């Protein structure tokens, strides 16, 4: 009888504990104000090369004249479900020249452990899974580092061009890189909007999303500008 009385209490405790236990990274909330406008720059992203999932290198100049959203992604992150918002966002804007470039990174709590040749299997079959496929204008590139001593030159440029969106980056035990700098990428799924001339214009924290509604007005603004 005592065990029957205690069982509901124990189950309630387990549920509360699981709900209160923090997952790594920023809390899953919508923070529409966590964005910053980038400063004027003379350089563009067209000056950089990136690696494909097949191990080849390609110039970002192939995207001249398009509005781009650049995102660092990870398969095993609380924000991975944002992948399911990317295709509809592209479909809403592709007629005017909008493309997403995604760069897997393993520097945040080791949430992207896959090798380049394994990445698409993880995305389509695990998370978000269910056979999800990227839109033809969602280009997923090879893994790179966005912070630390070996940060990719593209991300060094993006961070130098755009102010940080929050006062605190995160917990040192969850950040797998050194040194930690004030303007670092905060977590997986941080975003930069690039105009038709290849210039970074806006930076968004991973929580500034709400299924793409936060970034959509900024995308429309850049799409309305001439190349």
Secondary structure, 3 states (H helix, E strand, C coil): CHHHHHHHHHHHHHHHHHHHCCCCCCCCCCCCCCEEEECCCCCCHHHCEEECCCCCEEEHHHHCCCEEEEEEECCCCCCHHHHHHHHHHHHHHHHHCEEEEEEECCCECCCCCCCHHHHHHHHHHCCCCCCCCCCCCEEEECCCCCCCCCCCHHHHHHHHHECCCCCCCCCHHHECCCCCCCCCCCCCCCEEEECCCCCEEEEECCCCCCCCHHHHHHHHHHHCCCC
